[in-house]
Amino acid sequence: DTAVSQTPKYLVTQMGNDKSIKCEQNLGHDTMYWYKQDSKKFLKIMFSYNNKELIINETVPNRFSPKSPDKAHLNLHINSLELGDSAVYFCASSQVDPSYEQYFGPGTRLTVT
Amino acid sequence: DAKTTQPPSMDCAEGRAANLPCNHSTISGNEYVYWYRQIHSQGPQYIIHGLKNNETNEMASLIITEDRKSSTLILPHATLRDTAVYYCIVRPRERLTGGGNKLTFGTGTQLKVEL
């Protein structure tokens, strides 16, 4: 059984479009995250939600809007896509206690042309 | 979060132990040392973590120096499937107010296991 799943796995779109990436976890975790890995392979936190409440917003442009309909889902909507948004986006989840590890999804490779 | 320093790359022969070092000289007493790895194009995978005692699990061993300023991840019998980027991460023991439980990744060590 997949613990953290993301859809789609690949997303190719044009500049200016709006797109969404979905994430679901079946681990019963309270906390979910979005990370971005750019072309230089730097992996950086974008958002964190705990029980549907936004906890971390790491200076991400307003064009990025996470939404958590329930604690098992954290979706990422991106408006007015730009070339620099091309990256691999990873969803993760964990227990709220920081001593617990984070489980990552397989990633969504977004290419903006 | 404390800054960590890792060598950019290492090679290891299959079947031999891979010893991956990490310096975290500014670590504070309430911070854990975590290790994750990322196999090409996959999501990062948790390996092990510790506070001050050495730890071992089915994947690896973690040796933390007595002053906690450095640590070594040991893969006892490396296989080709262990080829990956290994990240050493230091993070607070307690959940930060408003800070959540984020992982701050550095550049890691690219481990290449060869025949």
Interface residues (C-beta under 8 A of the other chain):
Chain A: V4 T31 Y33 Y35 K41 F42 L43 K44 I45 S48 N50 I55 I56 E58 V88 F90 A92 S94 V96 D97 P98 S99 E101 Q102 Y103 F104 G105 P106 G107
Chain B: Y32 Y34 Q38 S41 Q42 G43 P44 Q45 Y46 H49 V85 Y87 R91 P92 R93 E94 R95 G98 G99 G100 N101 K102 L103 T104 F105 T107
